[in-house]
Amino acid sequence: MHEIDMPKLEDCLLDMNEKNARFLELVSTVLYFETLEKEEVAEKIFTLKSKQRYSIEEIDEAYQYIDSLKGKAKLS
């Protein structure tokens, strides 16, 4: 079995553990559609996740959160 050294993973997981499930669902949806333009992603979210009634501000926050996780995960 191969071992992978991921020293920053714990920090990311601890950070994610502090977020609520609704927000993490939004983050995962944004990541699923990451190849699309931001406006297209928002349209998909408003259509596919209409019951959750996400706002554009929450979508912006999800993008910022993803960027912060990517920053934490980078190896120094």
N, C-alpha and C positions, 0 to 999 in steps of 0.2 A: 504494500500500500504506500502511496506517495503522500508526503506531508507538504503542505503549503504554508509558508510563513506569511501570516497576515497580521502584523502587529497593530494595525490601526482598526481592525475589525471590531474589537471590543468597544472602542470609543464610539464608533458608528452605531453599534447595537444598543449601547446605553442611551445614546441620544434618541434613537428611534423609540426606545421603550418609554420615553417620557411623552411621546405624542399619542393622541387619541386615535382610535381605529378609523374614524371617519376621515381624518386628515391623511392617514397612511393609505387609505383606499384611494384618495385623490392622487397622492404621490405615485402610487403604483399605476394608476390610469395614465397619468402624464408620462411616465416612463414607458408604458406600453406603446404609446403613440409618439415617442421621441423623434421619429424620423419625419414627422409632419411639422409644418409651421405652427407657431404658437396659437395663431388665430384658428387654425383648423382643429387643433387639440381642444381649444375652448369650445368650439362648436360640437365636437364629439362628446365632450363631457356634459354640455347642456342637454344633448339629446339622449345619450346612453345612461346618464346618471341624474336624470331630471328629478327623481324623487328626493335626492339628497340636497337639491337646491343650492349648489355651489355658486359662489359669487366670483366675479373676475378677480377680486382682491385675494380670495382664497387660492385661486389658480396661480396668481402671481407669487403668493407665499409658497406654494408647492414647488414652483420653479426655483425660488431662492433657497429653499430647503435642500433640494436636490444638489444645487451648486455647492452648498455648505458641506453636504456629505461627501461629495466628490473631493472637495478640498481637504477634508479630514482624512480621507482614504489614501491620499497621495503619499507615496513613500518619500521620505526626506533624503 
